[in-house]
Amino acid sequence: MSLQPYLRVLRLPGVPASMVLMFFARLPMTAMGITLTLHVVSELGRGYGAAGLVGTATTLGSAAGAPLIGRIIDRHGLRPAVAACGLASATYWLSTPHLPYEVLVLVALPAGMLAVPAGSIARQVLTALVPPPQRRTAYSMDIISLETSFMIGPAVGILVSTQLSSTVALTGIGIAFGGLATALYLVNPPVRTTAEASTPRGMRPPIRAWLTAPLAATLLVATGALFVLMGTEIAVLAALRDAGQVEWTGAVVAAMCVASLAGGLVHGAVRRSLSQLTLMVLLAALVVPVGLLDRPWWLLALALVPMNLACAPTLAATTESVSRLAPPGVRGEAMGLQDSATRVGLALGGPVVGFVMDHSAPGWGFAAAGLGGLVFAGAALLLRRKPASPAATPEGVVSAHTS
């Protein structure tokens, strides 16, 4: 496998600096979930269910807010959105250690709505800086960067919370959000290509003119992919706990991340890759039989490698599809909808797979995660075969602009 495609992308002006900035912008986001859980359980003396309620409220808030923040970026540019979200995020996380649980639950939803959408901003910046033929490589690099941040952020959050206190960890997250939002504001990376930036902003087309069946199917696949990933993580924890090997959870998760990174590297380097839907089917289908090989821990880790090889490619292909299908004038909102779709998948995967395992055995959790993903893939396939409405055709988009 040649790394030349990656080197060519990294030689493009602005790409290396933007990727470094967006990597650090994501770190506090990856650490906040586990850190908040530890704070609610250890400092506030509540149970894991109570901690999960705060996390769910934050997730639902970010799912609702991501498209709205994206629309602000489309209309007013990056700086106003980053300034508002950065101030709100820093204020929330700096005050979190000092709030009683009841207040924390109430403010979690609006705080989630105003979270800095680092993921969608990163994808918009890469779309603006990288020509279309090289975007698959760029999006693969972005997913690899995301996987790396998820390997670092939660570990740092746990380390600071356990060695110092969750108050210090949460305060650090607030400072990080404020500082990184300030850096984003000052650097102000482009979210439109040079050609798009030189074109006057026209009237925003109605959502029915650009949220076509193929784009909706793409978002449905994104939901299904995160359903599979979240369900698989829950099943891994349950299987290891049932086998009395929960201390090996970190090793199994690390093996999953390494396999995903390897798949992402290959996806971004080859001349032609599999389609988003095909990758999604592989991701879901390969996890179904894992429950037959769920012990000992090293065998479970090996059994999870094939499905994780399709993980990063599926997510990268989703971004590539959204960037291709969404018009430039609504790209921020479309990327926000992609974030919303992934968060819905996260919110559904845990409870559904958990319910299955509560009424059967941990091994069935893998089957539930995979079969659920295949249901999403089947629905996306049916949606793609749906005939396009007049508003979804190029003529319909033109008429929407001129009417």
Number of C-alpha atoms within 10 A of each C-alpha: 7 10 12 10 16 17 11 12 20 17 10 12 11 15 19 12 13 19 20 11 18 21 19 18 24 23 25 27 21 21 23 21 20 17 27 24 22 23 21 23 15 15 13 14 12 15 13 13 12 16 21 15 14 23 22 20 21 24 23 19 22 27 24 23 25 27 25 19 27 26 22 18 22 22 17 12 17 21 19 14 22 28 16 15 23 26 19 21 24 25 17 25 24 21 15 21 21 10 14 11 17 9 10 19 18 13 17 22 22 18 24 26 25 25 25 31 26 21 21 23 23 23 25 23 21 25 25 22 22 21 14 14 9 16 23 26 26 29 27 28 24 24 24 23 19 21 18 16 21 18 18 15 22 20 16 17 27 19 15 18 21 14 10 11 18 24 21 16 28 26 19 18 24 25 18 22 30 24 16 24 25 17 14 22 17 10 13 15 22 19 24 21 17 11 8 13 13 9 8 7 13 10 12 14 18 13 14 15 21 23 18 21 21 21 23 20 23 28 25 24 33 31 26 33 33 24 29 34 25 21 29 26 21 20 29 27 20 22 27 21 15 15 14 13 14 16 12 17 19 11 13 23 17 14 19 23 22 18 22 24 26 18 23 28 23 19 25 25 20 14 11 9 15 13 13 21 20 13 25 28 24 20 27 31 20 20 26 24 16 27 21 13 16 25 19 14 22 15 13 20 23 16 21 25 21 19 26 27 26 26 29 31 31 31 24 25 26 26 28 22 18 20 21 14 18 18 17 21 19 23 26 31 24 29 27 26 23 28 23 24 24 23 23 21 23 22 21 19 27 21 14 17 27 21 12 19 20 13 9 11 14 25 23 23 31 31 26 26 32 30 18 23 32 23 15 23 27 17 15 24 18 12 19 17 11 12 9 13 12 13 19 19 14 12 12 16 18 13 14 19 14 10 7
